[in-house]
Amino acid sequence: MGGRAVGLVMLLLTAVPAARLSAQGVLNKFSYDNLRLSGVQVDAGPLGSSDLTGAVVGGLRIDYGMIAPRVRVLLGLSYFQSEFDGEARARFEQRIRQFVIDPAADDTIRVGRIFLSDLTADLDLQYAIPQGRGIMTYVGAGVSVHLRNGSGAAINGTFVEDALDEVSAGFNATIGAEFALSRAWRFTLDGRVMVSSGLATVSLRSGIMYRLGAAR
């Protein structure tokens, strides 16, 4: 038993340095040397959510170069405005009813149309997968910050508006493709899922990207 224990300890001692070398090899592939402004993209497309009516989202994206082989960094800014659907408004009205003193139970609560705007800044890492001449697909994930504003004739200046006005963090996942139109111009198609506090959205965007330096 003592010999087996010694053998197990020796195996662990030899495995730990190997694991460290493997992890160090992965980290060595990441470098800031290639981080620079590489492309600018504008895009737009439909956006859907479980609580909101359909909307159009527009955005600006900056490709900031490669941080590792096939891994690029993108910075984004996007905006949309929509309104809560009937089911979401009904939930709001039910919550408000809990705070209303109505002995006869005959009061009617109507909040009317409630709008929500969302300005989003995000940071993505995308893994690029070349598919052949002029076509590249990618998958990615990232983090985001959301600046939201709620408005509506019945809620302006109330605690409902205060509850909707917030800054929150989120996570997103993307899958998409780039198609070369020329040396510098790309057509992009991008599907994006974003999950943040109190809201999840799905969007499908198309856009145009200009690759800096590609035309030279």
Disulfide bonds with the S-S distance in Angstrom:
none
